[in-house]
Amino acid sequence: MGFLKKDSDFASGEHYSVVSAECYFQGTLSVQGSLRVEGFLEGSVDNARHVIVGPEGKIKGDVTAEMVVCGGTIEGNVCADMLEILAPASIKGDIRARKMIVEEGGRIDGRCVIGATEQQAPEQVEK
């Protein structure tokens, strides 16, 4: 996946925020563009376009974004239009996504609701 390459081209004009490997961030991030996490983020991520968690990255909190690519660890609920879980990444929390790809070796510990629209609560989808 191109998002996880360290030499990705970020010159597209879109705004990118980075929590680097040396960083620890605590609090809620409301991101208008994209966020790449290589360090440790303790708190929620709201309204992001893309959230990319690198192989050594960790988020301890809920994530809401159009697209989430997890190559590290997320401990919290994830709500996304598209979710990709790479090997050996793990998500410990509930997932709600329109589409999801899990590579062999990717791990999920939680409940998944896939294909639901935002208006549908998980209880409505199960009936």
matplotlib code that plots the C-alpha trace (Angstrom):
import matplotlib.pyplot as plt

x = [0.0, 1.5, 0.3, 2.7, 5.8, 8.1, 8.9, 5.2, 4.5, 2.6, 2.9, -0.7, -1.8, -3.7, -2.9, -1.1, -0.4, 2.2, 2.7, 6.3, 8.0, 9.5, 6.1, 3.6, 0.3, -2.6, -5.9, -8.5, -7.4, -9.8, -8.1, -9.4, -6.9, -4.9, -3.1, -0.1, 0.7, 4.2, 4.3, 1.8, -1.5, -3.7, -7.1, -9.7, -9.2, -12.3, -13.3, -10.1, -10.0, -7.3, -5.7, -2.6, -1.2, 2.4, 3.9, 5.2, 2.2, -0.4, -3.7, -5.5, -8.9, -11.7, -11.0, -13.5, -12.3, -13.2, -10.3, -8.3, -5.2, -3.9, -0.4, 0.1, -2.3, -5.6, -7.3, -10.6, -13.7, -13.2, -15.8, -14.8, -16.0, -13.0, -10.9, -7.7, -6.0, -2.5, -0.5, 0.4, -1.7, -4.4, -7.6, -9.1, -12.5, -15.7, -15.7, -18.3, -17.3, -18.8, -15.9, -13.1, -10.0, -8.0, -4.7, -3.8, -2.2, -4.3, -6.2, -9.6, -10.8, -14.3, -17.6, -17.7, -20.6, -19.6, -21.7, -23.9, -24.7, -24.1, -27.8, -28.2, -27.4, -25.7, -28.9, -30.8, -28.3, -28.4, -32.2]
y = [0.0, 3.3, 5.2, 3.2, 3.9, 6.4, 8.0, 8.6, 11.8, 14.2, 17.1, 16.7, 19.8, 17.9, 18.7, 15.9, 15.7, 13.3, 11.9, 10.7, 7.7, 10.0, 11.5, 10.9, 12.8, 12.9, 14.4, 14.6, 15.4, 16.9, 16.5, 18.1, 16.3, 13.1, 11.8, 9.4, 7.9, 6.4, 7.1, 6.8, 8.8, 8.5, 10.0, 10.1, 11.1, 12.8, 13.9, 12.8, 12.1, 9.4, 7.9, 5.8, 3.9, 2.8, -0.5, 0.9, 3.3, 3.0, 4.7, 4.3, 5.8, 5.9, 6.7, 8.3, 8.8, 8.3, 5.8, 4.0, 1.9, 0.1, -1.3, -1.0, -1.1, 0.6, 0.1, 1.7, 1.8, 2.5, 4.1, 4.4, 4.2, 2.0, 0.1, -1.8, -4.0, -5.0, -7.9, -8.1, -5.1, -5.4, -3.6, -4.1, -2.5, -2.4, -1.7, 0.0, 0.3, 0.3, -1.8, -3.7, -5.6, -7.7, -9.1, -12.6, -12.1, -9.0, -9.3, -8.0, -8.3, -6.8, -6.6, -5.8, -4.2, -4.1, -2.5, -0.4, 3.2, 5.8, 6.1, 2.5, 1.6, -1.8, -3.2, -2.4, -4.2, -7.4, -7.8]
z = [0.0, -1.0, 2.1, 4.3, 2.1, 3.8, 0.5, -0.5, -2.4, -0.2, -2.7, -3.9, -2.0, 0.6, 4.2, 6.1, 9.8, 11.3, 14.7, 14.2, 15.9, 18.6, 19.5, 22.1, 21.7, 24.2, 23.4, 20.6, 17.1, 14.7, 11.3, 8.1, 5.9, 6.5, 9.5, 9.7, 13.0, 13.5, 17.3, 20.1, 20.0, 23.1, 22.3, 19.5, 15.9, 14.4, 10.9, 9.1, 5.4, 5.7, 8.9, 8.3, 11.2, 10.5, 11.5, 14.8, 15.3, 18.0, 18.6, 21.9, 21.2, 18.7, 15.0, 12.5, 9.0, 5.3, 5.0, 7.6, 6.8, 9.9, 9.8, 13.6, 16.5, 17.2, 20.6, 20.1, 17.9, 14.2, 11.9, 8.2, 4.7, 3.9, 6.3, 5.5, 8.1, 7.1, 8.5, 11.4, 12.5, 15.1, 16.0, 19.5, 19.4, 17.4, 13.6, 11.4, 7.8, 4.3, 3.0, 4.7, 3.6, 6.1, 5.0, 6.2, 9.6, 10.4, 13.7, 15.0, 18.5, 18.5, 16.7, 13.0, 11.0, 7.4, 4.6, 6.9, 6.1, 8.7, 9.3, 10.2, 13.8, 14.3, 15.8, 12.6, 10.4, 12.5, 12.2]

ax = plt.figure().add_subplot(projection="3d")
ax.plot(x, y, z, "-o")
ax.set_aspect("equal")
plt.show()
